[in-house]
Amino acid sequence: MNEFLPVGAASVSEHHNFTATPQVKEKLPEAEVVISEQEQAFDFENYRHDLARTVTELRRGDPKKGLAPDPDAAEQYLRQETIKTRYTVARELYRRKEKRLRNEDYQDRIELLISEYDRHTAHSKEQGIIGKDKFESADHISEPNYDILDESPIYPYEKNLDLSMADKKELLKKAVDYLRERGIFIQFAKTINDAAADNTKGEYLKLNEDGTRDLPIGELMGNKIIVNPWNVDFMSTFLTIGHLYGHLAQEMNIEEYQGIRKFLAYPKPLDMEVVQKEYAEMYGGRDYKADFKIFEEEAFAYAKHAFQEAGIQWTPALEHAMRAYIDTDFDELWEWSTQKPEKEAKSFMDRYETYYLDLTRQKYPELKAKQQAIKVIPNKEGNIKVVREGKI
């Protein structure tokens, strides 16, 4: 066995209870036995974490262990592990299928997941927060139905905003139209169909019977921002769109945020002692949580500029709502990353209303808009490419 094999990873020869599906079998070593229900599940996410750490150690070296930097050894190790990984992932997914998945397209899902994993590990780069990077054109995406906002929950704090339903729909339409002109599309949905989603909460997929997964609030999927207005109030829907647009804008500077993004792909809950130690070593003692908050605030600085360019009058009421949202989103994300296994819309909304009604937050300094707009275009492979507006 390779001396650098991460804890919990096993070689192909050690897996002896797997019956390959026809689509996967040609890529895997021969094996003919049945998985037992008592067999211990392979810890897929922790394996990926350990793999990334081992590759980094090989590339950079480790004086404490007497290892000199060896990039060639790191690449060779990755190639070897890719073969083992494909086998291990397929085997684990097959076990999970037997236990709880009943989708007819399961074999296709295996191929999608293995392909996604290969891409993630083979490139050895953090791929950011975007779940899928395929570009979709306006021809395939219709405008959202704004009347769905009539079904959004209404919270007592909203009376302070003094927005009628017509006002809400007008605000949202201005934002949607502005983004659509720049190749960014908004969709409303209660669930999301994403078989290759990267889930780091301890289970690689958590699907409904129809193969979809629940969408608590919103997600960025390539050049689509998908939000669930049935779960949250109007202001949270509106600001979630801005928030995710801001993270898309940050794709212009992906290397700048590599340290922040790196740990987003780690299994949850995060061990913050380990994260802070690694981050401080990477960035000269800087504090991960503080830099993470700056990262989130910058996303909203991009969003604020986009809203203003869309013709939305940015009032003190909207500024306060955005400030309360920033704190809410960050605290919810931090708890999810370090404590809770699931994101919940109700928890988010309870916290948001509390923060909004906290008058001390009205004294926060105004967040300065970041004066840079973006467009999203397809690259040669048909994936998204984020560019500065005017520099295509």
N, C-alpha and C positions, 0 to 999 in steps of 0.2 A: 504494500500500500504506500502511496506517496507520503513522504514524511511531512508534507505541508497540508495534508488533508484536514479540513476543519473538523472540530468536534461534532459528532452526530452524523457525519457524512460517511457513506459506505460505498465501497467499490461495487462494480456490476456483479462480480462473482459472489458477493455476499447476499445479493437479492435472489431468493430462490422460491418465492411464493407469488409469482405473477404470471397471469395469462394475458398476453398482449392482444389488443384489438387488431383487426386486419390493417387499418391505416397506419398504426404505430409499429406493428410487428417488423416491417421491413427495415426500420431504423434501429431496432433493438436487438440485443443478443437473444438467442433462443432460450425460452423457459416455459415449462408446462406444469404449473400447479395452481392450486386455488388459494386465494387469500382468506384467512380465517377472520372472523369477527373479533377475536380476542387479540389479534395482532396489533402491536403498538403503532400508532400513526407516525409517519415520518414528519419531523419538524421542519417543514419546508422553509418558512420565513427565517427561522434562526440559522438554518443552513446558509441561506443567501447572505445574511449578515456576516457570518463567519467567513464565507468565501470572499466577500469584499475586503474584510480586514486582512485576510491572508495575502491577497493580491497586492494590497497597499504595502504590506510589510515587505514583500519581495521586491517591489518596485523601489521603495525608498530605503530599504535596509533597516536594520535594527541593531545599533551598537551594543545594546544590553545583551542581545543574543549572539553577538558576533557575526551578524549577517551584513554583508556589503550590498549596496543597491545592485539589483540585477533585473532590469526591465525584460530582457529576453526570457529569463526563467519565469517571470510573471506571465508573459504571453503564452509560453508553453504550458504552464500550469492551467491557464484558463481553457486552452484547447482540450486538454485532457479532461478537465472537469465538465466541459460542455457535454461530452459523451455520457458521462456518469449522470449528469443532471437530467438529461432528456429521459433516460431510463427511470430514474427515481421519481421524477415528476409524473410521468405517465402511469407508473405503478401506483403512486399515491392517489392520483385522480381516479383511477380505476376502482380503488378501494372505496373512495368517497361516493362514486357512482352507485356501487352496490349498497351503500348504506343509506343515501338519501336523495340522489338525483335520479330523475326519471325522464329526462329529455331525449327525444328521438335523435336529435343532432349532437349527442354527446361525443361521438368520435370526432366530429368537426371541432368541438370545443377543446378537446385534448390537443389537437393540432394547433389551434389558436394560442392556447396557453403556453405550450412548449415553444412556439415561435416567438411569443412575447418575452419569455424568459431568456431564450437564446440571445435575443437582441439586447436585453438589459445587461446580461453578464458579458457577452462577447465584446461589446464596445467598451466596457469598464468605465462608463461615464454615467453620472446621475442624469436621468432624462427629464428632470424637472417635475412639475406637478400635473402636467397634462396627461390624462389617462390614455387618449388616443391622439395620434398626430395626423390623421388623414384629413386632407382638405375637402370640404364639401361646397359645391357651388350653389348660388341662389336659385338655380333651376330646380333643385331638389328640396328646398326648404321654404315653406310658406311663412307668411307673417303670423305672429301669434294672435290668438283670439283675445282681445282685450276685455271682453265681457266676462272672461273667467275670473277677473279681479272681483266681480260681484260675489264670488264664492269664497274669497279670502276671509279669514277670521279678522274681526275688528276688536282692538284692545282699547281700554279706557283712555290711555295716554294720547290716543290719536286726536282727541278733541283739541289738544294744544296745537296740532299742526294746521287746523282749519283748512283741510283739503276736502272738497266734495269728491264724489266718485268720478265725476267728469274731469276734475282737476287731476286726479290720480292717473286716469287713462291718458290724458294729454301729456303729462310728464313722462310716462313710460313710453308713449309712442315717439316722442322726440328722441329719447335715448336709443330706442330700437332702430329708428330710421337712420340716425347718425352712424350707428355701428354697422348696420347693414350695408351702407355705402362703402364701408371699409373692409368688407369681406368677413364680418363677424355677425353671426346670426343667433337670435334668441328663440328658445323653444320652451313651452310649458309642458311639464309631465310629472306624473306621480311616481313613475318608475323609470328605470333607464335600462336599455338593452345593450349590455357591454360585457360580452363573454370573456374578454381579455383584460378586464379591469384589474388593477394592481391593488389588492386588499392586504393591508399589513396588520389586521387586527387579530390574527391568529387562525383565520380560516381563509383559504384562498378565494373561494366563491361562496356567496350566500344568496341563493337564487329562489325566486318564486316558482310556482308550478309551470308558468309559461316561459321560464328562462330569463325573466327580467329580475332586477333587484330594486328595492325601494330607494327612493331619492328623498332624503330628509329635508334638504333645503335647496342646494344647487351644486353643480359641478361644471367644470370646464372640460370640454371634449373636442380637442382639435380647435376648429374655428367656430364651434357652437358653445353657447352658454345655456345650459339647461337648468331651469329653476322650477320649484314646486310651490306655486302660489296658494295651493290649498292648505299647506302646512303652516305658512307664516303670513304675517300681515303685509300690506302694500309696501310700507317703507323698507321692510326687510327684503322683499322681492326686488325692489328698485335698487337698493344699495348692494345686494348680492350681485346683481348684474354689473354694477360699477366695480365692485371688489374683484370679481373674476376677470373683468377686462383689464384691470390694473396688473394682475398677475400675468396676463397674456402680454402686456406691454413690457413687463420685466424680462420676457424672453429675448429682448434685444441685447440684454447684458447677462446672459446665462452664466458665464464664467464668474461674474462678480458675486453671484449668489450661490456658488457651488457648495460652500460650507453649510449654508442654511438648508439647502435642498437635500444635502446628503442624508441628513437624519430623518427627513420626512419619509424616506423609503425603508427605515428600520422598523422591525416589528414593534407593535404597541402592546403594553405600555412601555415607553422609553425608560431606560435606566439613566436618569439625569446626571448621576455622578459620572458615569462612563461618557455620556454625550459631552458634558462640560469639559471633561479632561481631554477628550479628543479634539474638541473645538478650540480649546485654549492652546493646545499644541500646534494646531494649524494656523492660528491667527494671533500669536503673541500674547496670550493671556486674556483675550477678549471674552465677554460674557455672552453665552449663546442666547439666553432668554432675552436680554436687552437688544441684541442685534436682530433677533427674530421679530421683535415688536417694531423695530425700525423698518424691517423688510415689509411688514404688513402695512404700516403707515404709508410707505412709499407707493404701494399699490393703490391706495385711496387718493394719493396726490395725483396719480395718472387719471384716476376715475373722475376726480373733481374737474380737471381740465376738460375731459371728454364731455361731461355733463354741460359745462359752460359753453363749449363749442357747439353743442347740440341745440343751443338756444334756451337752456333752462336758467332762469334767474336764480342765482345761488343766494338764498336768504339766510339770516341768522338761524332760523328754525331748521333749515336743511343742514346747516353746519353742525348744529347741536345734535341732530339726529344721526349724522354721520359719525361724530365723535363718540356717541354712545354705542353705535354699531361697531366701531373699531375695537373698543374695549371689550364689548360682548364677544365678538368673534374671536379675538385673541385669547380671552380667558376660557372660552368654550373649547377652542382648539388645544390650548395647553392642557386642560383637564382631560380631554379625549386622548391626547398623546401620552400623558403620564399616568392617568388613573382609570378612566372609564373605557369600556370596550366598544361602545357604540355612540354615534352622533345622534342627538335627539332634537327635533324641532321644538318640542314643548320646553325643554330645558333652555334652549336658546332664547325663545320668546319671553319666558319668565325673567331671565337675566336682562334681556334687552329693555323690557319695560321698567325694571328696577333701576337700571343705569340711566335710562332716559329721564326718569323722574328725580334723579339725584341732581340737585341744583348746583352742586360743586363742579360738575362737568361743564356747566355753562360758562365757567370761568377759564376753561382751557384756551390756550392761544389758538388762533385760526390756523388751520392746516393750509400751507401754501400749495397751490396747484402746480403740478409739474408740467411745464409748457412743452409737451412733446406728444404728438399724435402718432398713431401707427396704422398700418394696413396689414391684412393677412392675405397672402397670395400663395398659390401652389408652387412647389419646387419641381424639379424634373421628375422626381419619383411620385408626385401627386400628394405629397405631405405638406403640412403647413410651413410657411416661412413668414416670420414676423419682420416687417421692415418699417423704418421711419417714414412717415408720410412725406412724399416728395422725393424719396430716394429709392425708388423701385429699380 
